[in-house]
Amino acid sequence: MRRLLQPLIVLLPWPLKRLLLQRLFGYRLAPSARIGLAWVYPRRLTMAPGARIDHFTVAVNLDSLELGEESSIGRSNWITGFPTGTGSPHFVHQPQRRAVLQLGEHTAITKHHHIDCTNRVSIGPFTTIAGYSSQLLSHAIDLQCNRQHSEPIVIGAYCFVGSNYVILGGSALPDHCVLGALSLLNKAHTESRGLYAGQPAIWRKAINRVAAYFIRKSGFVV
């Protein structure tokens, strides 16, 4: 029954949509949260006050989607994964894996990005996933073992992640960092407050500690 109602729910005005999503799917949606004309059906959905998901975004095949206060996912993003408990032979060697996208407070994902959450993707508070056409890919084929394998992706707080980049599973961008446009992040870095760029991305230079972006109290940038 729920599957049959999904297309109808997408088209409903938000107050009625919110009511049905809560009652039929058990989602936790703050009264001030909003979902536009979007296909958003993870197993669990939590949206804090002021969180929003804009039109034409797809978010499916996830164990959980969690949006912090005043966080946002813009238009036309493709967010998917490989959920647990399917009975599939894929990822049986990773019993602790969870297909999760977690956004901190005042975090923003702009538009036209592809986010693969086969393993957990965590994006810290006040971070911007900027520009267009970027890919966060948490799984790949392990050629040595000839099997699908996944690793989490961690992006810290107060980061600015430029346009048209690729971030691979197992990568980490520390707090207060910039990832340059067209970069490939393929490992876990630890040095914060810096610019990483290149293919693969490496530390390029330190960033001004008191730049207004890195100390702002609101995610919105004028």
Helices and strands as residue ranges (DSSP letters): H 2-11, H 14-25, E 28-29, E 34-35, E 39-40, E 44-47, E 52-53, E 58-59, E 64-67, E 72-73, E 78-80, E 100-103, E 108-109, E 114-116, E 121-123, E 128-129, E 135-137, E 139-142, E 147-150, E 153-155, E 160-161, E 166-168, E 172-173, E 178-179, E 184-185, E 194-198, E 201-206, G 212-215
